[in-house]
Amino acid sequence: MPISASAQFDNLSVEGIMATIRCPICRKTVPFNDPNMPFCSDRCRVIDLGNWASEVYSIPASVSENEMDEADGSSDRLPTSEELGE
């Protein structure tokens, strides 16, 4: 089966010998040699940064119950009278 000069793979395409990718924000085509790559412009780069800063994007992680208790200072145990100062 011959390989065509233009192939499409998810957000990567090869047209002739110029490889391109789609901007993750606006989906415009961006050549690999573009200084803003993978974004098409500074505007899209700043929008993406804002999404990370405002926690629109997140990386999932599993957290144990002990780590959650330490993080929020909560515990299932009631304080003793000495801890309460009584």
C-alpha positions, 0 to 999 in steps of 0.5 A: 500500500503506497504512503500518501504525501498527506497523512493525518494522525490525531493532531499531527499531519504531514503535508509533503515534507512540512510537518504541522500540529494543531494548536491545543487552544484554537486548533489552527495548524502550526508548523513545527518550526514555528517559534510558538509551537505547539501554540499558534500565537502568544495569545494562545500560549497565555490562555493555556498558562491561565488555564493551568494557573486557574486549575482548569487543567489538573494532573490526577493523583491518588492520595492516601487517607493519611495524606489527606488528614495531614493536609487539612489537619483533620483527624478521626480522633477526639482531642484529650483533655490535656490537649484542650487545656482542661 
